[in-house]
Amino acid sequence: TKKITIAIDGFSSTGKSTLAKQLAKQLGYVYVDTGAMYRAVALFAMQNNLISVDSFDKVKLLTKLKNIVLEFKFNTELGFAEMYLNGENVEKAIRTIEVSGFVSKVAEVSEVRAKLVEQQQEMGKNKAIVMDGRDIGTVVFPDAELKIFMTASAATRAQRRYDELLQKGDSVTYEEVLKNVEERDYIDTHRDDSPLVMAEDAVEIDNSHLSREEQFEAVLDLVNAII
Ligand code: C5P
């Protein structure tokens, strides 16, 4: 069988990472969560007081970009790689609603995108990779052999994210989560640099009414038709 690149894009909380992890495990491929990288940059900006509800010091963030080192380290117990920011495991810290509130603003900055895209292309240069994000099939790997574009209604997605955050013990309301999902959708689809759009040659999957297993089987069939 041949090694391919699988690009999975779509709106937030469509279950991209769940599908991508399942696929990577099944195929013995590397999985890369690019959202985690943007989240880590947002966390860095928060830690350095460069971003708050009413201000964002982009210029200062740009001067500090070279000080941001992002790495994925495989956790054998969890079975997937965790995000490290300057040597520190930030896997939990990047999943809070606060980071979710700032990440799309940070992801609008072209210099941030250029830095992360370069690192993502490097990680995928030998193929055998499943990468999820917003611009993987359009910008990072326009030649990917398989591109999936995932969608689901905003209410379905907010409910999923809300359940996830509750389980982790975060005290959030459903309305707060829905508002965040809608705001990120808006910013992600309207930014100038690499907006979230479906690549022309992507396969669209609306999973509002699909179980995880049904979705996985459908995508696995697509993979097997190629490899
Ligand atoms: O995938 P996740 O929801 O964790 O991504 C967080 C945010 O990072 C997105 O809402 C988007 O603003 C940004 N992002 C991006 N390009 C990617 C991955 C994520 O702009 N490839």
Boltz pocket constraint, residues with backbone or C-beta under 6 A from the ligand:
constraints:
  - pocket:
      binder: B
      contacts: [[A, 12], [A, 13], [A, 34], [A, 35], [A, 36], [A, 38], [A, 39], [A, 103], [A, 104], [A, 105], [A, 107], [A, 132], [A, 133], [A, 134], [A, 135], [A, 136], [A, 184], [A, 188], [A, 194]]
      max_distance: 6.0
